[in-house]
Amino acid sequence: MNHDDLPAWSARAAEWIRAYHAGLRDRPVRAQVKPGDVLSALPPAAPETAEAPDRIFADFERLIPGALTHWQHPRFFAYFPANAAPASILAEQLIAGIGAQGMLWQTSPAATELEQAMIGWLIRATGFPEGWTGTIHDSATVATLCAVLTMREKALGFTGLTEGLSGAPRLRLYASAQTHSSVDKAARLAGIGQENLVKVPTRSDLSMDPDALAAAIEADLAAGHMPCGVIFCAGGTAVGAFDDIAACLPVARAHGLPTHVDAAWAGSALVCEELRPLMAGAADCDSIVFNPHKWMGAQFDCAVQLLRDPTDQIRTLGLRPDFLQTLEEDAVTDFNEWTVPLGRRMRALKLWFVLRAYGLDGVRTRLRNHVAWTRRLCESLRSEPSIDIVTEPRLSLFTFALSEGDAATEALLTRVNAEGRIYLTQTHHAGRFVIRFTCGTWDCTEADVMEVRDVLRAAIT
Ligand SMILES: *Cc1c(COP(=O)(O)O)cnc(C)c1O
């Protein structure tokens, strides 16, 4: 296959994509294959000689779609979504065609400056203060790792980078028990250690208790430990917990601790002014991450970190051997210095296409619909005699269980997911096995959401 062959194959791929999306409702949402089915259908070694594109494409159609869990299925209600709006798919195609690697400004000025422009658009769209800045990572996990590494180095006076952590005081990091496992991972990878991630007790609404935060910090100081930062949860994965950031922030400030907000899923909702109170105080923190790939239409991967001041993060993560110096250009931004990997995809192009093709209004309408339909479904399930609503809707997420008990709830989930019309997942809450409902795929409609009720009714009786 060469460049002259590409347009025809691209057109064929585009038509395949159109038909795939049009036919999603007829497919089971979750893959219905057994472990090893795909692997055993593939040859163990690469071909020695070139194969014709027809054969490659035919094998793709034969082996892959049937073994996918369809994340773009309008009735995918399991994990937080990974959006793929048509405008984003188009942008991804152009990104692939360009094949640029934007590690430095000079390795593609358009990549760096489009990223700066999109960060500016999002700062304005989410109501964050002018003067903030930011960058686009691959994942919220990496953004939070960057924030935690920066907290560590700030506490150590930037000596950990060169001297390592042996001999350093015991660093302590604070987050609530509702925090995503990416925070645990960051504490582990940053050399802070799982045991030094203090899971601060929550109040009855599952938000971090500010008095408990203050007590934990003071106890650590009294023990000679070194508090280094606080991570707030804005839209927890299990049941959508939100910390009361505005109530906890003064505690962190009183001890001079930097703060980071994990709003990977919920942060996109900041574009809706009426939903901002859920995250009040976020714009007074030092850093926040949210994933436009979860709820703003942009393709995975697209994780935006907004920063009050990037200086400490660049000091922590920037490294400039000679070959990465940008000669004669001191004033440029080299985004590799803001993150862990050196190489960077041109992710900003997706945001540019999506925000223009649908407008902020289009994004807001989708978000508001998802929130409203989630409430409607929740109310409808509440009136089912055998169903308990266990946690109330937080944006587009709530959990429920059968009043009969855990075993019955788990059996119901297994039955429903095997049937394939919808896809849900589970979590444990307050000692109960509960089913999570969350919606947010790009093509999801109210009818798709309400079908959950029909599927459950049929499966319960
Ligand atoms: C999805 C999610 C993450 C992890 O996001 P990645 O981009 O996959 O690393 C972290 N925190 C929360 C609250 C999430 O919902």
The ligand as an ORCA input file, in Angstrom:
! r2SCAN-3c Opt
* xyz 0 1
  C     -11.385      7.947     34.322
  C     -10.883      8.526     35.563
  C      -9.509      8.570     35.843
  C      -8.478      7.935     34.964
  O      -8.480      8.479     33.717
  P      -7.411      8.061     32.602
  O      -7.445      9.211     31.670
  O      -7.902      6.792     31.992
  O      -6.101      7.881     33.263
  C      -9.103      9.204     37.003
  N      -9.985      9.747     37.842
  C     -11.317      9.705     37.626
  C     -12.245     10.336     38.591
  C     -11.805      9.092     36.487
  O     -13.125      9.070     36.239
*
